[in-house]
Each structure stands twice: as structure tokens, then as C-alpha cells.
Amino acid sequence: MPPRPTKPCAFCAVVAGDAPADVVHDGPATTAFLDTSPVFHGHTLLVPRTHVTTLADLPPDEVADFFALAQRLERAVESAMEAPGSLIMINNIISQSVPHLHLHVIPRRPKDGLRFFLGPRHPYGSPDESAAVAGRIAAALEAT
């Protein structure tokens, strides 16, 4: 397990009850609470109670329960906010505002104005190039 951060972690403070939060779930391994700077009302964060920075740091025996709760939370946010869909997102390191694993559940509606896109796109130059990249990823996956 990675060492605890030297700077106080805002999400660890919420988990410990030392920082205010609008908590929607408080379980033995996870806590979920409203984002204090929501994209839309109902924007909820799911965090493990144990401090880990990235999804890769979450102990394997905790992954299934974490994502099972994420599924339930997705449905709950959509239902409570009467939203037909949602954006589920985890940042690892880059764009991670708090260095504690957190999964966002953001309610979405058609034409809600959110300009979330994956771009710019960088297509492969050839089928050989994409095959080589796929081979590198497959080898790395096999090594883990």
C-alpha cells in the first residue's frame, strides 16, 4: 500500500469525519458524498476509506465491491436527479484535483451544455503502427 501523503488529504478528512461533507453513503470500505464544486447538482464522489491515489493502488480484493457500489450509485444519482444518463469518470494523476482515488458520478441530460469530449484525436498512421501499440499493451498486461 502506498504511504499516506505528507500533505493532509481532503478526502481522508471527509472519511474521518473531520471535514464537512454531504454524505450519501458511509460504509466500511467506501464513502460517497456530493462534490463541493459540482458540474451539475447531484455530482457525487465515491472514495475508498483507505487512502490510495489511483485505481491501480486499490487492493484487488476491494475492486469488485467498489465498482458494485459505483453501479448502485450511478442508478441512484440518475433516479434522484431525474437524469436520463450520467458520466462516470476516474482521473489517475493527470487532472486529479485531490490525490485520493475518487470516482465521479455526474448526472447528464441531453443538451445540458457539458462540453466533455475526448480530443484531439491522434489516429494511427497505419495498421502496422496500431498493431505494434496493441502488442505492447498486451505484453504489459500479460506482465501484470
N, C-alpha and C positions, 0 to 999 in steps of 0.2 A: 504494500500500500504506500502511495506517495506521502511524503512528510506533510504535516499541516503547514499552511502558508505562514510566513512571518508577519505579514500584514493581516489584521483582523478580516475575516471573511464575512461579508454582509449576509450571505445565505446561512452560514453556520450560526450567526446571531439570531436569525429568524427561527431556525430549527431549535435552538436552545431556549427560545422564548425571551431573549434579551433585546430584540428589536421588534417594533410593531409590524404587524402584517395582517392582512385579511385572509386568514387561513380557511381553505375549503376542504383540506384533508390533512390529518395528522396521524400517521401510522407508525408502526415500529421501525420501518426501514425507509419511509418516504414522507415528505411533506409537500403539500401543494398550496399555493397562495397566489393572490392577484398580483400582477406586475404593477409596480408603483408608477410606471410610465407606460401605460398600455397603448398598443397600436389601436385597439378598439376595446370598448367596455367588455369585460369578461376574459380578457387576455390573462391566462393563468400559467404559472410556472410550476413544474414538478421537479423536485430535487431529492437526491438521496440524503438521508440524515447524516451518513458518513461523508466526510469531506473527501471528494475526489474531483479532479479537474476536468477530465474528459471521459467520454463514453468508454474508451479503451481502458481507463483506470477502474471502471466499475467492476467489482468482483463478479466472475462468471455466474456464481450461484445467485446473484441478485438481479441479473439482467431480465430473466423471464417475468418476475414479479413487477419490476419497474415498468416494462412495456405493457404488461396486462393492465396495470393501473393507468398507463397513458391512454390505452384504448377506452377504458371506462371514463376517464376524464374528458377525452375528445367528445364522446357522446353526451356527457353531462353539460359541457360548455355549450355545445350546439343546441341542446334541448333548452337549457336555462335561458340562453340568449336568443332563442328562436332564430338561429342561424342555419341556413341550409348546408353549410360546409365549414371547414376550418383549415388553417395552415398549421402543420406540426413541424417543429424545427428544433434542431440542436446545432449550436456552433461549437467547434472544437478549436480552442486557442484564438484563431482569427475571428474578430468581431464578437468575442466572448466578453461581455461587459463585466461580468463577475466570474473570476476563475474558480468556479464550482459548477460541476455538471448541472445543467438545467435544460429541461425540455419545455418549449413554448407550445401552448395551445391557444391559437388566435382565431376567434370566430370570424367567418368570412361570409359575405353576401355578394351577389352579382353587382358589379359596378360600384363597389364600396370605396374605390379610389386608391386602394393599396397598389402600388406600382412595384410589386415584387416580381422579379424576373431573374432568370439565370443567364447572364450575359456579361460581356460579349462572348459569343461562341467562338471556339477555336477548332474548326474541323481538322481532321487528319488529312495529311497531304496525299495519302494513298492507302489502299487496303493493306499493304505490307507494313506501313507505319502503325496502323491501328492494331494489326495482328501482333506486332512486336510489343506494343504497350499492354495488350491483353495478356501476352505471355509473361511479362514482367510482374503484372499484378497477380496472375495465377501462381507464379513461383513464390511471391511474397506471402500469398495466402496459404500455400502449402507449408511454408516455413513457420507459420504461427501456430 
